[in-house]
Amino acid sequence: MTRQTQQGSLHPLLAARLSPYRFDATHSLDDVALTSLLDAARWAPSAGNSQPWGFLPTRRGDDAHERVVAHLAPSSMAWAVDASALIVTAARLWVDDGIAYSEFADYDLGQAVAHLTIQAQALGLSCHQFRGFDLEGLTDELKPGYGWAIRSIIAVGVAADVGSLARQRRSVGDVTSEAWA
């Protein structure tokens, strides 16, 4: 699939990327694929090479996965449980005694997730990033270390029934002008 843009075409990995609401519940994510995804995230750029991201990978059927699933919102529960893996993301915001770690931590985490997402595409997988979960409950459950804050979850797996998914995006003109009007 190649999406045409105003200046040509997108790379096929970017053009084919989507956030499915259905996953193949029979697919399992093996260690090699999971390591490849996390390695792609590891190599993302970050401010001052601080790498202020953390990931808790869980796979369908393991205990950690069940602990995460217990905190999903009903809207996410309807589809995310069929993904092969749920990866909890965190950003390191503080070093100690409330000293700010990085004002760019969330931005840098987003870059790492984007790298993971494109690596998933290269492996024939799809990612759906979401925030439909009880943040306070999940934080109490997982107890991230000092300075770390849970930000999102990434559902990873093989997309199912994607034929009807159409991606809608604002135009290049909109994304280069709306914020500056």
MDAnalysis code that builds the backbone (N, CA, C; Angstrom):
import MDAnalysis as mda
import numpy as np

u = mda.Universe.empty(543, n_residues=181, atom_resindex=np.repeat(np.arange(181), 3), trajectory=True)
u.add_TopologyAttr("name", ["N", "CA", "C"] * 181)
u.add_TopologyAttr("resid", np.arange(1, 182))
u.add_TopologyAttr("resname", ["MET", "THR", "ARG", "GLN", "THR", "GLN", "GLN", "GLY", "SER", "LEU", "HIS", "PRO", "LEU", "LEU", "ALA", "ALA", "ARG", "LEU", "SER", "PRO", "TYR", "ARG", "PHE", "ASP", "ALA", "THR", "HIS", "SER", "LEU", "ASP", "ASP", "VAL", "ALA", "LEU", "THR", "SER", "LEU", "LEU", "ASP", "ALA", "ALA", "ARG", "TRP", "ALA", "PRO", "SER", "ALA", "GLY", "ASN", "SER", "GLN", "PRO", "TRP", "GLY", "PHE", "LEU", "PRO", "THR", "ARG", "ARG", "GLY", "ASP", "ASP", "ALA", "HIS", "GLU", "ARG", "VAL", "VAL", "ALA", "HIS", "LEU", "ALA", "PRO", "SER", "SER", "MET", "ALA", "TRP", "ALA", "VAL", "ASP", "ALA", "SER", "ALA", "LEU", "ILE", "VAL", "THR", "ALA", "ALA", "ARG", "LEU", "TRP", "VAL", "ASP", "ASP", "GLY", "ILE", "ALA", "TYR", "SER", "GLU", "PHE", "ALA", "ASP", "TYR", "ASP", "LEU", "GLY", "GLN", "ALA", "VAL", "ALA", "HIS", "LEU", "THR", "ILE", "GLN", "ALA", "GLN", "ALA", "LEU", "GLY", "LEU", "SER", "CYS", "HIS", "GLN", "PHE", "ARG", "GLY", "PHE", "ASP", "LEU", "GLU", "GLY", "LEU", "THR", "ASP", "GLU", "LEU", "LYS", "PRO", "GLY", "TYR", "GLY", "TRP", "ALA", "ILE", "ARG", "SER", "ILE", "ILE", "ALA", "VAL", "GLY", "VAL", "ALA", "ALA", "ASP", "VAL", "GLY", "SER", "LEU", "ALA", "ARG", "GLN", "ARG", "ARG", "SER", "VAL", "GLY", "ASP", "VAL", "THR", "SER", "GLU", "ALA", "TRP", "ALA"])
u.atoms.positions = np.array([
    [0.843, -1.168, 0.000],
    [0.000, 0.000, 0.000],
    [0.895, 1.240, 0.000],
    [0.686, 2.127, -0.948],
    [1.428, 3.377, -1.009],
    [0.434, 4.522, -0.985],
    [0.541, 5.366, -0.010],
    [-0.316, 6.543, 0.074],
    [0.414, 7.690, -0.610],
    [-0.281, 8.347, -1.498],
    [0.298, 9.490, -2.184],
    [0.242, 10.715, -1.278],
    [1.277, 11.502, -1.304],
    [1.319, 12.735, -0.532],
    [1.507, 13.887, -1.492],
    [1.527, 15.091, -0.967],
    [1.693, 16.268, -1.815],
    [3.069, 16.300, -2.468],
    [4.079, 15.677, -1.868],
    [5.430, 15.708, -2.393],
    [5.898, 14.351, -2.924],
    [5.017, 13.392, -3.070],
    [5.434, 12.072, -3.538],
    [4.677, 11.000, -2.790],
    [5.398, 9.982, -2.327],
    [4.718, 8.920, -1.596],
    [5.452, 8.626, -0.303],
    [4.706, 8.143, 0.648],
    [5.274, 7.744, 1.933],
    [6.019, 6.425, 1.803],
    [6.968, 6.216, 2.685],
    [7.621, 4.914, 2.757],
    [6.530, 3.883, 3.055],
    [6.593, 2.704, 2.460],
    [5.544, 1.697, 2.667],
    [5.277, 1.355, 4.137],
    [6.298, 1.378, 4.981],
    [6.073, 1.084, 6.399],
    [5.199, 2.147, 7.061],
    [5.394, 3.395, 6.667],
    [4.572, 4.473, 7.211],
    [3.176, 4.459, 6.599],
    [3.099, 4.207, 5.313],
    [1.813, 4.201, 4.629],
    [0.898, 3.087, 5.122],
    [1.467, 1.950, 5.476],
    [0.665, 0.802, 5.896],
    [0.325, 0.826, 7.381],
    [0.944, 1.714, 8.139],
    [0.721, 1.745, 9.573],
    [-0.712, 2.125, 9.897],
    [-1.281, 1.405, 10.834],
    [-2.615, 1.715, 11.323],
    [-2.702, 1.250, 12.764],
    [-3.738, 1.688, 13.439],
    [-3.965, 1.295, 14.832],
    [-5.214, 0.416, 14.874],
    [-5.046, -0.895, 14.726],
    [-6.208, -1.769, 14.628],
    [-6.986, -1.872, 15.943],
    [-8.276, -2.102, 15.802],
    [-9.124, -2.377, 16.951],
    [-9.457, -3.859, 17.041],
    [-8.806, -4.653, 16.201],
    [-8.960, -6.106, 16.269],
    [-7.610, -6.735, 16.009],
    [-7.290, -7.730, 16.837],
    [-6.036, -8.463, 16.705],
    [-6.332, -9.947, 16.585],
    [-5.443, -10.659, 15.928],
    [-5.519, -12.112, 15.810],
    [-5.183, -12.723, 17.169],
    [-6.191, -13.255, 17.841],
    [-6.023, -13.800, 19.191],
    [-5.245, -15.107, 19.210],
    [-4.912, -15.650, 18.034],
    [-4.143, -16.895, 17.995],
    [-2.644, -16.633, 17.815],
    [-2.286, -15.411, 17.497],
    [-0.875, -15.081, 17.267],
    [-0.133, -14.926, 18.591],
    [1.072, -15.452, 18.653],
    [1.948, -15.281, 19.815],
    [3.187, -14.511, 19.386],
    [3.608, -13.601, 20.231],
    [4.808, -12.817, 19.970],
    [6.003, -13.534, 20.582],
    [6.948, -13.959, 19.735],
    [8.096, -14.709, 20.253],
    [9.164, -13.771, 20.810],
    [10.141, -14.351, 21.486],
    [11.204, -13.576, 22.127],
    [12.009, -12.750, 21.127],
    [12.264, -13.313, 19.954],
    [13.064, -12.605, 18.947],
    [12.341, -11.342, 18.492],
    [11.057, -11.448, 18.203],
    [10.285, -10.290, 17.752],
    [10.173, -9.245, 18.866],
    [9.898, -9.686, 20.086],
    [9.773, -8.748, 21.197],
    [11.087, -8.010, 21.436],
    [12.183, -8.725, 21.416],
    [13.486, -8.093, 21.598],
    [13.768, -7.100, 20.475],
    [13.395, -7.429, 19.261],
    [13.589, -6.542, 18.122],
    [12.813, -5.234, 18.311],
    [11.586, -5.320, 18.804],
    [10.777, -4.123, 19.047],
    [11.426, -3.230, 20.105],
    [11.844, -3.848, 21.199],
    [12.450, -3.084, 22.288],
    [13.803, -2.514, 21.889],
    [14.533, -3.234, 21.047],
    [15.813, -2.737, 20.566],
    [15.612, -1.512, 19.671],
    [14.566, -1.536, 18.840],
    [14.266, -0.367, 18.001],
    [13.963, 0.845, 18.875],
    [13.195, 0.644, 19.930],
    [12.884, 1.743, 20.848],
    [14.149, 2.249, 21.526],
    [15.019, 1.333, 21.877],
    [16.264, 1.677, 22.567],
    [17.131, 2.622, 21.742],
    [17.063, 2.502, 20.417],
    [17.918, 3.299, 19.540],
    [17.296, 4.630, 19.132],
    [16.155, 4.986, 19.688],
    [15.526, 6.268, 19.358],
    [16.370, 7.430, 19.881],
    [16.317, 8.570, 19.212],
    [17.034, 9.740, 19.719],
    [16.353, 10.283, 20.980],
    [17.133, 10.960, 21.821],
    [16.573, 11.601, 23.012],
    [17.425, 12.809, 23.372],
    [16.810, 13.745, 24.073],
    [17.504, 14.963, 24.488],
    [18.691, 14.597, 25.373],
    [19.871, 15.042, 24.986],
    [21.068, 14.763, 25.761],
    [21.373, 13.284, 25.917],
    [20.824, 12.460, 25.022],
    [20.972, 11.002, 25.096],
    [20.517, 10.454, 26.453],
    [19.498, 11.093, 27.031],
    [19.020, 10.718, 28.359],
    [18.219, 9.415, 28.366],
    [17.615, 9.080, 27.248],
    [16.836, 7.845, 27.102],
    [15.864, 7.653, 28.275],
    [14.978, 8.637, 28.499],
    [14.096, 8.589, 29.666],
    [12.832, 7.759, 29.454],
    [12.984, 6.576, 28.900],
    [11.827, 5.722, 28.641],
    [12.001, 4.380, 29.323],
    [10.869, 3.809, 29.640],
    [10.860, 2.472, 30.219],
    [9.688, 1.693, 29.655],
    [9.872, 0.396, 29.505],
    [8.829, -0.463, 28.948],
    [8.654, -1.689, 29.820],
    [7.416, -2.057, 30.056],
    [7.102, -3.313, 30.721],
    [6.348, -4.172, 29.708],
    [7.058, -5.075, 29.025],
    [6.381, -5.929, 28.049],
    [5.678, -7.091, 28.743],
    [4.435, -7.303, 28.369],
    [3.677, -8.450, 28.873],
    [3.076, -9.172, 27.684],
    [2.976, -10.482, 27.786],
    [2.392, -11.254, 26.686],
    [1.136, -11.971, 27.164],
    [0.192, -12.055, 26.252],
    [-1.077, -12.710, 26.548],
    [-0.802, -14.064, 27.212],
    [-1.416, -14.270, 28.360],
    [-1.276, -15.537, 29.067],
    [-0.304, -15.513, 30.226],
    [0.578, -14.498, 30.295],
    [1.505, -14.478, 31.429],
    [0.898, -13.668, 32.585],
    [1.462, -13.838, 33.771],
    [0.918, -13.187, 34.970],
    [0.937, -11.667, 34.873],
    [2.016, -11.105, 34.374],
    [2.110, -9.650, 34.261],
    [1.024, -9.105, 33.336],
    [0.735, -9.835, 32.280],
    [-0.319, -9.427, 31.341],
    [-1.660, -9.354, 32.062],
    [-1.961, -10.354, 32.855],
    [-3.229, -10.372, 33.593],
    [-3.311, -9.203, 34.569],
    [-2.188, -8.830, 35.170],
    [-2.162, -7.688, 36.086],
    [-2.473, -6.391, 35.341],
    [-1.994, -6.271, 34.109],
    [-2.270, -5.083, 33.297],
    [-3.722, -5.099, 32.819],
    [-4.168, -6.226, 32.311],
    [-5.534, -6.349, 31.781],
    [-6.574, -5.970, 32.835],
    [-6.309, -6.283, 34.084],
    [-7.260, -5.988, 35.155],
    [-7.559, -4.497, 35.288],
    [-6.716, -3.642, 34.730],
    [-6.892, -2.197, 34.862],
    [-7.342, -1.529, 33.564],
    [-7.632, -2.315, 32.535],
    [-8.092, -1.729, 31.275],
    [-9.513, -1.200, 31.410],
    [-9.780, -0.106, 30.722],
    [-11.144, 0.416, 30.639],
    [-11.964, -0.541, 29.791],
    [-13.267, -0.597, 30.016],
    [-14.102, -1.502, 29.200],
    [-13.925, -1.281, 27.699],
    [-13.759, -0.024, 27.273],
    [-13.588, 0.252, 25.847],
    [-12.310, -0.376, 25.301],
    [-11.253, -0.418, 26.096],
    [-9.999, -1.049, 25.676],
    [-10.060, -2.563, 25.840],
    [-10.725, -3.007, 26.878],
    [-10.846, -4.440, 27.146],
    [-11.483, -5.160, 25.952],
    [-12.374, -4.480, 25.257],
    [-13.102, -5.093, 24.151],
    [-12.189, -5.565, 23.023],
    [-11.029, -4.966, 22.877],
    [-10.157, -5.336, 21.763],
    [-8.714, -5.629, 22.177],
    [-8.188, -4.953, 23.194],
    [-6.762, -5.055, 23.530],
    [-6.360, -6.432, 24.066],
    [-7.278, -7.133, 24.680],
    [-6.927, -8.437, 25.262],
    [-6.548, -9.464, 24.200],
    [-6.942, -9.250, 22.953],
    [-6.594, -10.184, 21.874],
    [-5.217, -9.920, 21.279],
    [-4.615, -8.778, 21.608],
    [-3.273, -8.488, 21.105],
    [-2.295, -9.507, 21.688],
    [-1.237, -9.767, 20.971],
    [-0.223, -10.726, 21.430],
    [0.512, -10.225, 22.658],
    [0.679, -8.907, 22.748],
    [1.400, -8.311, 23.873],
    [0.803, -6.956, 24.211],
    [0.911, -6.600, 25.471],
    [0.621, -5.253, 25.940],
    [1.911, -4.747, 26.569],
    [2.373, -3.618, 26.083],
    [3.619, -3.037, 26.589],
    [3.277, -1.732, 27.287],
    [3.505, -1.703, 28.594],
    [3.254, -0.495, 29.376],
    [4.460, 0.426, 29.188],
    [4.191, 1.708, 28.910],
    [5.267, 2.674, 28.724],
    [5.350, 3.595, 29.933],
    [6.569, 4.046, 30.215],
    [6.786, 4.993, 31.311],
    [7.848, 6.003, 30.898],
    [7.734, 7.193, 31.460],
    [8.726, 8.249, 31.237],
    [9.375, 8.584, 32.576],
    [10.678, 8.816, 32.537],
    [11.393, 9.198, 33.756],
    [11.379, 10.717, 33.856],
    [10.621, 11.208, 34.834],
    [10.406, 12.640, 34.982],
    [11.289, 13.279, 36.048],
    [11.694, 12.511, 37.040],
    [12.435, 13.045, 38.184],
    [13.632, 12.170, 38.488],
    [14.711, 12.793, 38.945],
    [15.892, 12.038, 39.352],
    [15.802, 11.741, 40.840],
    [15.784, 12.790, 41.673],
    [15.637, 12.612, 43.117],
    [15.196, 13.929, 43.733],
    [14.557, 13.842, 44.861],
    [14.108, 15.018, 45.603],
    [13.391, 16.045, 44.730],
    [12.653, 15.578, 43.737],
    [11.854, 16.485, 42.925],
    [12.608, 17.292, 41.898],
    [13.867, 16.972, 41.664],
    [14.621, 17.674, 40.632],
    [14.156, 17.158, 39.271],
    [13.744, 18.067, 38.411],
    [13.242, 17.663, 37.099],
    [14.316, 16.920, 36.336],
    [13.955, 15.793, 35.782],
    [14.891, 15.002, 34.990],
    [14.995, 15.560, 33.589],
    [13.857, 15.727, 32.954],
    [13.871, 16.197, 31.577],
    [12.508, 16.731, 31.206],
    [12.480, 17.959, 30.726],
    [11.221, 18.486, 30.211],
    [10.841, 17.806, 28.899],
    [11.764, 17.016, 28.343],
    [11.530, 16.336, 27.078],
    [11.202, 14.859, 27.245],
    [11.028, 14.381, 28.473],
    [10.846, 12.947, 28.709],
    [9.667, 12.373, 27.924],
    [8.536, 13.059, 27.935],
    [7.374, 12.548, 27.206],
    [7.618, 12.556, 25.697],
    [8.239, 13.617, 25.214],
    [8.575, 13.691, 23.787],
    [9.517, 12.544, 23.412],
    [10.544, 12.344, 24.225],
    [11.518, 11.285, 23.942],
    [10.871, 9.900, 24.008],
    [9.992, 9.679, 24.977],
    [9.256, 8.417, 25.043],
    [8.442, 8.225, 23.762],
    [7.812, 9.289, 23.294],
    [7.045, 9.206, 22.045],
    [7.910, 8.797, 20.870],
    [9.135, 9.312, 20.824],
    [10.056, 8.916, 19.749],
    [10.386, 7.423, 19.847],
    [10.631, 6.962, 21.057],
    [10.959, 5.545, 21.246],
    [9.784, 4.666, 20.830],
    [8.577, 5.085, 21.169],
    [7.385, 4.321, 20.785],
    [7.210, 4.340, 19.266],
    [7.489, 5.477, 18.634],
    [7.393, 5.548, 17.173],
    [8.374, 4.579, 16.520],
    [9.600, 4.512, 17.039],
    [10.579, 3.563, 16.504],
    [10.095, 2.128, 16.680],
    [9.567, 1.816, 17.853],
    [9.021, 0.482, 18.112],
    [7.895, 0.174, 17.121],
    [7.038, 1.158, 16.881],
    [5.891, 0.979, 15.986],
    [6.332, 0.678, 14.555],
    [7.319, 1.389, 14.060],
    [7.791, 1.149, 12.694],
    [8.510, -0.202, 12.607],
    [9.249, -0.575, 13.645],
    [9.874, -1.899, 13.667],
    [8.792, -2.984, 13.633],
    [7.706, -2.758, 14.350],
    [6.592, -3.710, 14.322],
    [6.063, -3.863, 12.898],
    [5.891, -2.743, 12.201],
    [5.434, -2.800, 10.805],
    [6.383, -3.639, 9.961],
    [7.681, -3.445, 10.173],
    [8.680, -4.192, 9.399],
    [8.585, -5.694, 9.667],
    [8.092, -6.060, 10.845],
    [7.953, -7.477, 11.206],
    [6.573, -8.035, 10.868],
    [5.722, -7.229, 10.232],
    [4.380, -7.680, 9.882],
    [3.404, -7.595, 11.044],
    [3.751, -6.788, 12.031],
    [2.900, -6.604, 13.207],
    [2.281, -5.222, 13.193],
    [1.284, -5.024, 14.025],
    [0.663, -3.710, 14.183],
    [0.682, -3.323, 15.648],
    [0.664, -2.020, 15.881],
    [0.608, -1.475, 17.236],
    [-0.605, -0.554, 17.344],
    [-1.202, -0.564, 18.510],
    [-2.257, 0.399, 18.826],
    [-1.911, 0.982, 20.190],
    [-1.543, 2.252, 20.190],
    [-1.196, 2.933, 21.435],
    [-2.482, 3.463, 22.052],
    [-2.599, 3.317, 23.384],
    [-3.846, 3.770, 24.000],
    [-3.645, 4.192, 25.449],
    [-4.637, 4.911, 25.942],
    [-4.631, 5.403, 27.314],
    [-5.930, 5.027, 28.036],
    [-6.663, 4.069, 27.486],
    [-7.915, 3.626, 28.086],
    [-7.676, 2.621, 29.199],
    [-7.188, 3.112, 30.343],
    [-6.960, 2.259, 31.507],
    [-6.972, 3.132, 32.759],
    [-7.109, 2.487, 33.903],
    [-7.106, 3.171, 35.190],
    [-5.659, 3.463, 35.561],
    [-5.224, 4.698, 35.328],
    [-3.830, 5.073, 35.555],
    [-3.429, 4.901, 37.020],
    [-4.253, 5.369, 37.916],
    [-3.923, 5.262, 39.340],
    [-3.856, 3.795, 39.766],
    [-4.832, 3.006, 39.323],
    [-4.847, 1.581, 39.672],
    [-3.658, 0.835, 39.097],
    [-3.314, 1.114, 37.848],
    [-2.173, 0.440, 37.223],
    [-0.866, 0.860, 37.887],
    [-0.766, 2.131, 38.244],
    [0.430, 2.607, 38.936],
    [0.566, 1.912, 40.296],
    [-0.535, 1.795, 41.031],
    [-0.502, 1.088, 42.318],
    [-0.128, -0.381, 42.122],
    [-0.624, -0.979, 41.048],
    [-0.355, -2.395, 40.764],
    [1.105, -2.637, 40.398],
    [1.648, -1.812, 39.516],
    [2.991, -2.055, 38.982],
    [4.104, -1.371, 39.784],
    [3.750, -0.353, 40.531],
    [4.707, 0.342, 41.393],
    [6.004, 0.746, 40.665],
    [5.887, 1.628, 39.673],
    [7.111, 2.082, 39.008],
    [8.031, 2.768, 40.008],
    [9.335, 2.725, 39.739],
    [10.322, 3.320, 40.621],
    [10.186, 4.829, 40.719],
    [10.872, 5.393, 41.707],
    [10.817, 6.833, 41.923],
    [11.182, 7.583, 40.639],
    [10.387, 8.582, 40.347],
    [10.653, 9.422, 39.192],
    [10.031, 8.933, 37.899],
    [9.516, 7.725, 37.900],
    [8.919, 7.151, 36.696],
    [7.405, 7.317, 36.727],
    [6.810, 7.612, 35.568],
    [5.362, 7.768, 35.449],
    [4.855, 6.974, 34.256],
    [3.853, 6.130, 34.495],
    [3.228, 5.375, 33.407],
    [2.516, 6.370, 32.498],
    [2.671, 6.175, 31.183],
    [2.088, 7.102, 30.217],
    [1.046, 6.469, 29.300],
    [1.291, 5.248, 28.850],
    [0.378, 4.629, 27.884],
    [0.624, 3.137, 27.852],
    [-0.154, 2.468, 27.048],
    [0.043, 1.044, 26.767],
    [0.055, 0.884, 25.256],
    [0.886, -0.018, 24.779],
    [0.932, -0.337, 23.351],
    [0.457, -1.773, 23.183],
    [-0.617, -1.961, 22.435],
    [-1.058, -3.304, 22.064],
    [-0.304, -3.688, 20.799],
    [0.294, -4.886, 20.794],
    [1.096, -5.342, 19.660],
    [0.602, -6.713, 19.227],
    [0.493, -6.896, 17.932],
    [0.107, -8.201, 17.410],
    [-0.162, -8.133, 15.922],
    [-0.806, -9.157, 15.428],
    [-1.203, -9.215, 14.023],
    [-2.615, -8.655, 13.926],
    [-2.776, -7.640, 13.110],
    [-4.089, -7.022, 12.941],
    [-5.058, -8.011, 12.292],
    [-6.299, -7.942, 12.703],
    [-7.353, -8.790, 12.130],
    [-8.436, -7.896, 11.535],
    [-8.964, -8.290, 10.401],
    [-10.077, -7.587, 9.776],
    [-9.794, -6.094, 9.611],
    [-8.725, -5.769, 8.890],
    [-8.366, -4.365, 8.688],
    [-8.880, -3.802, 7.370],
    [-9.591, -4.599, 6.607],
    [-10.061, -4.150, 5.302],
    [-10.924, -2.908, 5.356],
    [-11.665, -2.729, 6.441],
    [-12.583, -1.598, 6.513],
    [-11.979, -0.367, 7.188],
    [-10.730, -0.469, 7.645],
    [-10.113, 0.663, 8.330],
    [-9.581, 1.680, 7.330],
    [-10.093, 2.885, 7.403],
    [-9.604, 3.976, 6.565],
    [-8.956, 5.005, 7.483],
    [-7.775, 5.443, 7.125],
    [-7.073, 6.433, 7.938],
    [-7.430, 7.830, 7.452],
    [-7.814, 8.661, 8.364],
    [-8.112, 10.056, 8.063],
    [-7.021, 10.908, 8.693],
    [-6.476, 11.814, 7.944],
    [-5.441, 12.698, 8.447],
    [-5.696, 14.119, 7.953],
    [-5.305, 15.079, 8.772],
    [-5.355, 16.473, 8.329],
    [-4.333, 16.649, 7.211],
    [-4.507, 17.677, 6.427],
    [-3.602, 17.928, 5.311],
    [-2.274, 18.491, 5.815],
    [-1.257, 18.444, 4.952],
    [0.032, 19.049, 5.283],
    [-0.171, 20.543, 5.548],
    [-1.029, 21.180, 4.776],
    [-1.321, 22.595, 5.000],
    [-1.887, 22.849, 6.397],
    [-2.769, 21.965, 6.833],
    [-3.345, 22.126, 8.184],
    [-2.276, 21.964, 9.262],
    [-1.434, 20.934, 9.137],
    [-0.463, 20.677, 10.206],
    [0.677, 21.689, 10.232],
    [0.830, 22.446, 9.155],
    [1.877, 23.475, 9.147],
    [1.337, 24.871, 9.409],
    [0.011, 25.007, 9.543],
    [-0.525, 26.353, 9.746],
    [-1.425, 26.494, 10.956],
    [-2.165, 25.469, 11.349],
    [-3.172, 25.616, 12.398],
    [-2.595, 26.115, 13.708],
    [-1.449, 25.628, 14.128],
    [-0.879, 26.031, 15.407],
    [-0.366, 27.462, 15.399],
    [-0.169, 28.003, 14.222],
    [0.465, 29.331, 14.116],
    [-0.493, 30.407, 13.668],
    [-1.761, 30.082, 13.562],
    [-2.748, 31.066, 13.081],
    [-3.050, 32.123, 14.103],
])
